[in-house]
Every structure is written in structure tokens, then in C-alpha cells.
Amino acid sequence: MRRVKMYEEYVREDKIKDKTDEEKRLELIMSIIKTKQDLHDSNNNFEYAENELIDYYAYQIKANKTKLDYLIKKAQSKGIILDSINELEIRKIM
């Protein structure tokens, strides 16, 4: 089992090395857009959740906010700016 995971990690890292800077940039932007949508969905689900699911959606909201903060910091460190126009254009290709 451990060997399989090690191989999967190797393959994943090897694929990352093969990507161009533009592909990595686009993938980061797409991750930001997807995480924003996930956060929006989590907030909507929280609004209409049954009592038993409120904690679940609260944790999901927190996780998505944390992930979004991380991705935005990563994008800023790479000089990537995502404005509304760019986001709309990228959503078309997703």
C-alpha cells in the first residue's frame, strides 16, 4: 500500500514539473474560482441546513475560507491578479 502511494506522489509531482508556467498559473486561477464557488455553495447550504448538519456546513465554510486565503496568497506571491473580467473569461473555459 505504501509503495502505491509513493508512486502516485511521484507521478503527480512529475506531471507538475511537465507543466508550463502558464498552465500552472491557469490551474491556480481555476482553483481559486472553484474554491470561491464551493464557499458560496457552503454558505447557501448552511442557510437551509437541518439542525444536524449545521456544524458540518460551518466546518465546510471555515475550510473553504482557509483554502481560499491560501490560494490568494499564493497567487499574490506569483504576481497573479484575478479581476472580475479575467474570472468571467476563465469560467467560460472551465
Sine and cosine of phi, psi and omega as CSV:
sin_phi,cos_phi,sin_psi,cos_psi,sin_omega,cos_omega
0.00,0.00,-0.69,0.72,-0.03,-1.00
-0.89,0.46,-0.63,0.78,0.00,-1.00
-0.90,0.43,-0.61,0.79,0.01,-1.00
-0.89,0.46,-0.71,0.70,0.00,-1.00
-0.90,0.44,-0.66,0.75,0.01,-1.00
-0.89,0.46,-0.67,0.74,0.01,-1.00
-0.90,0.43,-0.68,0.74,0.02,-1.00
-0.88,0.48,-0.66,0.75,0.04,-1.00
-0.90,0.43,-0.66,0.75,0.02,-1.00
-0.88,0.47,-0.72,0.69,0.00,-1.00
-0.88,0.47,-0.69,0.72,-0.01,-1.00
-0.89,0.46,-0.71,0.70,0.00,-1.00
-0.92,0.39,-0.58,0.82,0.03,-1.00
-0.91,0.42,-0.63,0.78,0.04,-1.00
-0.91,0.41,-0.61,0.79,0.02,-1.00
-0.90,0.44,-0.66,0.75,0.00,-1.00
-0.89,0.46,-0.54,0.84,-0.04,-1.00
-0.97,0.25,-0.24,0.97,-0.04,-1.00
-0.98,0.19,0.57,-0.82,0.08,-1.00
-0.97,0.22,0.23,-0.97,0.03,-1.00
-0.88,0.48,-0.61,0.80,0.00,-1.00
-0.92,0.40,-0.63,0.77,0.04,-1.00
-0.91,0.42,-0.65,0.76,0.04,-1.00
-0.91,0.42,-0.66,0.75,0.02,-1.00
-0.88,0.47,-0.74,0.67,0.00,-1.00
-0.90,0.44,-0.65,0.76,0.02,-1.00
-0.90,0.44,-0.63,0.77,0.04,-1.00
-0.90,0.43,-0.70,0.72,0.02,-1.00
-0.89,0.45,-0.67,0.74,0.01,-1.00
-0.91,0.42,-0.58,0.81,0.06,-1.00
-0.91,0.42,-0.63,0.78,0.04,-1.00
-0.89,0.45,-0.73,0.68,-0.01,-1.00
-0.88,0.47,-0.70,0.71,0.00,-1.00
-0.90,0.44,-0.66,0.75,0.00,-1.00
-0.92,0.39,-0.61,0.79,0.08,-1.00
-0.88,0.48,-0.66,0.75,0.03,-1.00
-0.92,0.39,-0.66,0.75,0.04,-1.00
-0.88,0.48,-0.64,0.76,0.03,-1.00
-0.90,0.43,-0.68,0.73,0.04,-1.00
-0.87,0.49,-0.72,0.70,0.01,-1.00
-0.89,0.46,-0.66,0.75,0.02,-1.00
-0.89,0.46,-0.66,0.75,0.04,-1.00
-0.89,0.45,-0.69,0.73,0.03,-1.00
-0.89,0.45,-0.69,0.72,0.01,-1.00
-0.90,0.43,-0.60,0.80,0.02,-1.00
-0.88,0.48,-0.64,0.77,-0.03,-1.00
-0.87,0.50,-0.56,0.83,-0.09,-1.00
-0.92,-0.39,0.24,0.97,-0.07,-1.00
-0.96,0.29,0.54,-0.84,0.15,-0.99
-0.95,0.30,0.34,-0.94,-0.06,-1.00
-0.80,0.60,-0.61,0.79,-0.04,-1.00
-0.93,0.37,-0.35,0.94,-0.07,-1.00
-0.97,-0.25,-0.02,1.00,-0.05,-1.00
-0.87,0.49,-0.72,0.69,0.01,-1.00
-0.88,0.48,-0.66,0.75,0.01,-1.00
-0.84,0.54,-0.76,0.65,-0.02,-1.00
-0.94,0.33,-0.52,0.85,0.07,-1.00
-0.89,0.46,-0.69,0.73,0.05,-1.00
-0.91,0.41,-0.62,0.79,0.01,-1.00
-0.90,0.43,-0.66,0.75,0.04,-1.00
-0.88,0.48,-0.74,0.67,0.00,-1.00
-0.87,0.49,-0.69,0.72,0.00,-1.00
-0.89,0.45,-0.69,0.73,0.00,-1.00
-0.92,0.38,-0.61,0.80,0.05,-1.00
-0.90,0.44,-0.70,0.72,0.00,-1.00
-0.89,0.45,-0.69,0.72,0.02,-1.00
-0.90,0.44,-0.68,0.74,0.00,-1.00
-0.90,0.44,-0.69,0.73,0.05,-1.00
-0.85,0.53,-0.70,0.71,0.01,-1.00
-0.88,0.48,-0.74,0.67,-0.03,-1.00
-0.90,0.43,-0.62,0.78,0.01,-1.00
-0.91,0.40,-0.68,0.73,0.05,-1.00
-0.88,0.48,-0.65,0.76,0.02,-1.00
-0.89,0.45,-0.69,0.73,0.01,-1.00
-0.90,0.43,-0.68,0.73,0.01,-1.00
-0.89,0.46,-0.63,0.77,0.00,-1.00
-0.91,0.41,-0.40,0.91,0.03,-1.00
-1.00,-0.09,0.04,1.00,0.02,-1.00
0.97,0.23,0.36,0.93,-0.01,-1.00
-1.00,0.01,0.79,-0.62,0.03,-1.00
-0.90,-0.44,0.79,-0.62,0.00,-1.00
-0.90,-0.44,0.97,-0.26,0.06,-1.00
-0.98,-0.22,0.05,-1.00,-0.08,-1.00
-0.88,0.48,-0.63,0.77,-0.03,-1.00
-0.92,0.40,-0.73,0.68,0.03,-1.00
-0.88,0.48,-0.64,0.77,-0.01,-1.00
-0.89,0.46,-0.68,0.74,0.02,-1.00
-0.89,0.45,-0.65,0.76,0.01,-1.00
-0.91,0.42,-0.65,0.76,-0.02,-1.00
-0.95,0.32,-0.58,0.81,0.04,-1.00
-0.87,0.49,-0.50,0.87,0.00,-1.00
-0.90,0.43,-0.55,0.84,-0.05,-1.00
-1.00,-0.03,-0.11,0.99,-0.02,-1.00
-0.97,0.22,0.00,0.00,0.00,0.00
